């Protein structure tokens, strides 16, 4: 006899729930990327330079502390050669810029503005060489805007260059030689986060299923937040692994193992999407322990697999055992829960085979690489020529940054603003190629600066002696670097008191207690951030390639294509269906991100975002119905249903134009008719939601006319 059991709750951590909440509102929080070891290493680099400056009573050595901190920020992770080029390149560029700009700035504000404009224009062109070079270029811009605030005669400027080389060289040696960290640790954390998110998604599915709730708002939140969180986590992991070239030897094996883990996560994610769609309307009644056993075992397997992914040498036998237990538990269950559990067990079993040491090159070649399409490699010279073309967005962005930051310098110099370089530095780091990505960064910079400034003022009063201030610098530097990839707001929150305390410690004559420095830091960061945002909005604003209606139409078309491939059943290879499912998820996520940003911008009514939200919700249901059909054993044998395919294709042919607001005759949809199954009903709902959105847009356009 079966018996009822206690209803489980969502056991995801508060930090994970907060990350999903912020992610749904277009603000990134990736707790899996907390780098404690990286933070401790950077804190050691900075604290030693600050201690040396205090011991020798040489405030100019504060530049060595800043150089060490910036060099740690320039570390992109990955293989030794990539890190050496990035960190070593920054050390050399920063050394030249620090001395040269300081010497030229001593000639007057006009010369300073001219050399600052030239340096920023050149450094911002580094974006053409990829993310690591972009980071080096931004940090080099920071060196330039700080150096212009320290005008010195040539001899002292040369000394400044030496100090910068000392600090940055020390950081490079510490990170690459004295205290190396496994180069693939960030990528492993990113991939392991997939299994953490999948485990949280499974736990919430289990809680909702056990509660017996039907058509509840919690199901909608689950579909919206969890599916988007998992999709974003998978794509972040792909990007983290994709930054490392395949190479040879151990690096190649590690990369293939991580790609195999991402592939297994994709398959498990598909199963959970199907479960979420199938369980919602049938959740009435309290399930028994036997009903929920496959889900409970799946969650346990996901947690343990995630732990193995984090290890440099994962134990495939443990994961294989979890897969075997999951398969054994799932076999007696003939419902969708059991079938999904079997699919997940097979995915984990395949993962363990991919982790097995290859016997020879032929055996290794059987592991799917799952790389993106190979990209044409450009020589550095050709890439630079393309970046300098008049129509190049990189060249426009470089010119925009140079103009805005130079203007900020001129204004702050005219007003004689204390610590003016904090304003120019803020303008540099918040300005992004597109205004849509600049304003969230501006908001995060302002909020982090205000909170960090308040914390710095408190610490400056609470820790009045140099020894206590020095003791506070170490944990602040550690937290700043450890959180740099987690959240920009948190990064700035800890960065602000770090810079304030270092300035207060090494320049005590400027302000005896530090409150003034903290206030100047908060004010200047806010000023520079707002000026940077205004520059992105006024000077050649780079809009998103496609507007919201086009993104919504792309989401409709991608989800409809996925449904069409599914109803063709055995005529479509798995890889094509898998790629279509991923494309549908990415397109829906892109539309959701844009919609949420427009809500925050106060454009809810103007863009009919409520109708768009309803359409996006129906697209999630369509994807769920298609995934259920894909997993359903009844859809595999026999020829595809031509009538159902015809209906889906007819809808696809018209919905994209309908959503974009283009006049189209959608009456043919009714003539096609639709078979009475889940996919057809989901398509019908998409059609109705799209018509509602299109009619609202048309009515609004007519009213404006």
C-alpha positions, 0 to 999 in steps of 0.5 A: 500500500502506498502512503502519502509523504511530506511535501518537499520544499525548494531547497535551493539556496537563498543566493540561487533564488536571488540570482534567478530573481535578478536575472529575470530583471536583467541584472546578472548574479552568478554565485558559482563564479566566486573565486576565493583563491583568486581573491586571496592571491590578489589580496596578497599582491596588493597588501604587500605593495601597500605594506612596502609603501608604508614601511618605506614611507613612499606614497608613490608606491601606492601606484605599485598597489594599484598596478598589482590590482589592475594586473590581477583584473587583467588575468583572463584565466585559461592556459598559461600562454593566454594569461601571460600575453594578457597580463604581461601585455597590460604590465608593459602598456601600463608602464609606458602609459603611466610615465608618458601621460604623467610627463605630458600632463605636467605641460598643462591641461591642454596637452593633458587632454590631447594625450588622454584623447589619443590614448583612449582612442587607441586603447579602446580599439583593442575590442577587435581582438576579443574579450581578453584584449578588451579587458586589457584595453579598458584597464589601460584606459584606467591607467591613462585617466589616473596618470593624467591626474598625477602630472610630474616632471620627466624624471619623476614620471620615469620613476612612476613608470618603474613603480608601475612595472614593479607592482604589475610585474610582481602580480604577474609573477605571483599569479603565473609562477608563485601561486598558480591556480588551475587554468580551467577552474572558472570553466569547471565552476560554470559547468558545475553550475548547470547541475546546481540549477538543474537540481534546483529546478528538479526540487521545485518541480518535486515541490509543486508536483507534491503540493497538488497545485494546478494552473498555479502562479508558482508553475508560471514562475517555475517555467519562466525563471527556472528555464531562463536561469538554466538556459543562461547558465548553459550558455555561460558555460559554453562561453567559458569553455569556448574561450579555451582553444582545443589545443593538445594533451591534457587541455584537449581532454579537459575541454572535451570532458567539460563539453560532454558535461554541457551536452548531458546537461542539455539533455536533462534540461529538455526532460525537465522542460517536458515534465514541467509542461506535463505535470502542471495540468495533472498535479491534482492530488497528492502523489505517493513516495513511489510516484516521486521517487524518480525525481528525488533520485534525479535530484540526488544524482544531479547534485553528486554529478555537479560535485564531480564536474568541479574536480580536476579528476572527476570520478566517473564510477560514482556518476555511473552508479547514480545513473544506474540507480536512477535507471533502475528506479525509473523503469517501473514507472510507465508515465512521463516521469519515469521516461524522463528519468530514464533519459536523464540516466542515459545522459549521465551514463553517456557522460561517464563514457566521455570521461573515460580515458581514451585508448587511442586517438580513434577512441577520443574522436568518438566523443562529440566536440559540440563546438560552434561553427569554425570562425575565420581567423583574422590576422591582427593587421587585418582585424585592426584595418576592419576596426578602423573602417569609418562604418566600424562600430568599434571605431565609433565606440572608441571615438565616443569613449575618447570624446566623453572621457576627455570632456569629463576630464576638462570639466573636472579640471576646470572645477578643480574637483578632488580625485577627479580621475575617479569620475573619468574612470567611471565614465570609461568602465560604464560605457558599452557599445550599446546604450541598452547595456550601458544603463544597467551598468551605470545603475550598478556602478552608482549603487555600488559606489554609494554603498561602498562609499558609506562603508568606506566612511564608516571604516575610516572612522572605526579604524583610525590607525594605519595598522588597522586600515592595512588589516582592512585592505586585505579582505577588501581586496580579496572580496573585490577580486573574488566577486568580480565575475559574480556581480558588477554591483558587488564588485564596485561595492567592495572596490570603492572602500578598497580604493578609498582606504588605500588613498587615505592610508598613503595620503593622510595629509589630504584628509585626516579621517577619510570621510571626505575621500569616501564622499568624493569617491561616491560623488565622482563615480556617480558623476562619471557614470551619468556622463558616460550614460549620456554620451552613449545616448547622444553620440552615435547611439548604437541601437540593438540590431533588431527591435523588440517586435523583431525579437518577439517574431524571432522567438515565435519562429524559432519555437514554431520551427522546433515544433515542426521538427518534432512532429516530423518524428523519426524523419528528423535527426536528434542533433537537429531537434536539439539545435532547434530546441536550443535556438528556441530557448535562446530566442525566447530568452533574448525577447524576455530580456529585452521586454524586462529592460523596457519594463524598467525603462517605463515603456510597458504601455507604449510597447504593449509589453503585457500582451508580449508577456502573454505571448512569451508565456504561450511560447514556453508552453509550446516548447513544453508541448513539443518536448513532451511529444519528442519524449513520448514513445508514441510519436516515434513509430509510424509516419509523421502526421501530415495534417499536423505538420501542415497546420504548424507550417501554415502558422509559422509562415504567417506568425512572424509577419503578424507579430512584427505588425506587418499586414497578413492574412491569417485566416488560412490558419483556420482553413488548415484545421488542427488535430486535437493534440497538445502541440496543436492546442499550443500552436492555437494559443500562440496564434491567439496571443500573437493576434492579440499583440499585433492588434494592440500594436495596430490599434496604437499605431492607428491612434497615433496616426 
